[in-house]
Structure formats: C-alpha cells, structure tokens
Amino acid sequence: MRTAKLLTYCLLALALGAAPAAAAPSPRPDWVWPLAPRPAVVRVFDPPDKPWLSGHRGVDLQAADDGVPVTAPADGTVSFVGVVVDRPVIVIDHGGGLRSSFEPVNSELEVGTAVTKGQAIGAVEAGHCLASACVHWGLRRGEDYVNPLAFVTGLRPSVLLPMGSPGGMPRLLRKSP
C-alpha cells in the first residue's frame, strides 16, 4: 500500500513537472503596430511575479502628438469602450482568447463594432506619459498578460551559449609568460 502511494505521488510529480508551459506569444505577420510610423517604446512590458503585485502589464508607445489615430493591430470586435480610473479605454477582442486594450484613447466606436487590421479605433488623449504623448497597449491571452511587442516584432528568448561553443563567444586567449 505504501509503495502504491509513493508510486502515485511520483507519477503525479512527473506529470506536473512535465506539463507544458503556457505557449509563448509569437510574431504574427497579420498584426501591425497600433501607431504609425512605427513608434518608439517608452516603457517596456514588465509583468509582476504575482498577479496582485505592481508591474507594467503592457507597453507604452510614443505617439507623435496627442490626437493621433490609434489603429487596430489585428482584426477583431470592440468589447469595451469607456473610462477606467479617469482614462478613456478601448478593448478589442481578437478571438482565440486575445484582447488588446489601449489607453488613454478616445473612441467613438461602440461595443460590438467589427474592426479590421489598420482601421482607426480612436485617438491618443493626453495624460498617460508625462514627457510626451503616448499610448499604453496591453494584451491578454485569457487572464494572462502577454507582451504585445511579441506580436509585431521578432522577440525571442535570449539563449546563453557556453564559452567556446559554436555560435558562442570565443575562448579568451591566455598570454604565455
């Protein structure tokens, strides 16, 4: 009996340890930047370690000026337009559990409106970044925040290679005495 319990715990531990991690976002050729021309990133994605901790759950993109158009990065349906903590926000449901949010963005669109990639969804309103006009772009997959830049750039995880390995840094040469 004791061996059966131990075996069950071991199998459970193996199964949990081998569970696939959440799929990382990948660049999508069908997504575009929500500002044109391609904006500078003012503040990067910095999610918290725990959902209740502080962090930056999106990216801040520099806009040329207040009032510039914000466009849909991909096809979708407007799922929210309103004010959240004194800022105008618009959310687009892209399907497959992906939802983009933009703030502060003033929009005349209504919930349920279908939008296409590149279509204007609103205009940047002043107030998010102190030094310049910017828009905050958040992206969620289900309940998890993901880096929206991964959908418009070739972001890949960094891989460190051992010294002297093919593709790694060359070995340091020692000077002989």
N, C-alpha and C positions, 0 to 999 in steps of 0.2 A: 504494500500500500504506500509506504513511504517513498519507494523508488518510483512508483507511478506518479506521485505528486511532484517529485523532483523533475522527472521527465516532462511533465506537463508545463511546469514553470520554465524549464529550459527552452522548450519549443515555443512558448509564448514570448519569451525574451528574444529569441531568434527572429520570430515573426515581427515583433515590434521594431527590432533593430534593423530589419531588412525592409521595412515599409518604405515605399518610395517617398522622397521628399516632394513638397509641392512643386509643380512644374514652374520653372523659372520663365519669366516673360522672354519672348524672343522678338527680334526685329520683324516687323511686318511690312512688306512692300506696299500694302494697301493703306497704311497710316501715314499721315502728314503732320507737320508742325502746325500748332494752332495759331501761330503768329507768322506774318511774313514781313520782311525777309526772315530767314532762319534766325531766331533770337539768341542772345547770349543767356546763359544760365546764371542767374543772380544768386540763387541758393539751391543747393543740391538736395536730393532725396536722402533723408536721414531718419529712418523709422525707429521708433523706440524698441527696446528689448522686450518690453511687456506692453500689451495694448493700453494700459491705463497710465503709462509714463509719458512724459513730454518728448516730443520729437518733431520732425518735419515730414509729414506724410504725403509729400508731393514735391514738385519743383516750382521755383519762381522763375519766370521767363521775362526778360526785359522787353518792354514794348517801346516803340519809337516815341509814343506820346499817349496821353490819356485820350480816350475816344477812338483809338484804332480798332479795327474789327478783329474779333476772335472768331476762328473758324473751327468747324468740326474736324477732329483728326481722323475720323472714320465715320462710315455710315452708322446711323442709329436713330433712336427716338428720344425726344426730350422727356425726362421722367421727373424733373423738378425745376421750377423757376420760382425764386423767392428770396427772402432776406434771412440770413443766418448770422446771428450775433452782429448786427448792424451792417452787414455786407451783402450786396446782391450776388446770388449764386445761381448757376445753371448746371444741371446734371444731364448727361446723355448716356442712355443705356445702349451699348453697342452689341448686346447679345452675348451669349456664352458666359454670362456672369461678369462681364467687363462694363464698368461705369466710370466715365470721366466726369470730373467736376472742375468748374472754373470760377474763380473769384478774384477780385470784385469785377463782375461782368454784368452790365445792364443789358437785359434782353427783352424783346417784345414777343418772343415765341411763347407758345402755350404748351402745357403738358400734353403729350400725345402727338406732337408735331414730328413728322419724319424729317430727318436731316441727312444730307449726303456729305461725303468727304469733301472738305474745302469750302462748304457753304458757311456764310457768315451766321453766327449764332448770337452775336451780341457785340458790345463794345467795352473796352477796358475802362473802368472807372477809377478815379484817383483813390489812394488811401492804403494800398497794401504795402508797398515798399516806400520807405521814406525818401531815399535819394533819387529815385526815378520811377517812371511809370512801369508797372509790371503786372503780370497775371499769375496767380497760383493755379497750377494744373495738378490735380490729384487723380489717381487711377486706382480703382479697386477691382479685385477679382474675388467675387463672393464677398466675404467680410474682411479679406486681407488687402492691405495697401501694397501696391507694387510700384516700381519705378517707371513712370511714364516714358522716360527717355529711352528705355529698353525697347519701346515700340517704334521709335523713329530713328534710332542710331544703332550702330553695331556693338553695343555694350556687351562685353563677355567677361566672365570672371577672370581675374588675374591668376596666373599659374606660375609659381616659382619653380625654376628648374635647378637641379644641383649644379654646383660649380664644375666646369669642365665637361658637362654633358652636351650632346649635340643640341644646338639652339640655346644653350645656357651661356653664362659668362665664361670667358677663357680663364684657365688657371693662371694665377699670378706667378710670374717667374721669380725665382729666388736669385739673388746676386751671389755669386760664388766668392768666398773670401780671398 
